[in-house]
Amino acid sequence: MIDYFAIALTHGLMALAAWRLLARPDLDDDSLASEEKAKPKPWLAARDDNPGDGHG
């Protein structure tokens, strides 16, 4: 009995978490992805500044 309760509780909580994540309004917002691509990546700029460091 305890084992069935533990399995039902944990699976129920995982289903609730998945339901809440899928219901988020920013899940289908593509504007955030385009802003993320536009941001400069400092680790790429630092690697390009030092071509003789053996990484690249």
Buried (B, 14 or more C-beta within 10 A) or exposed (E): EEEEEEEEEEEEEEEEEEEEEEEEEEEEEEEEEEEEEEEEEEEEEEEEEEEEEEEE
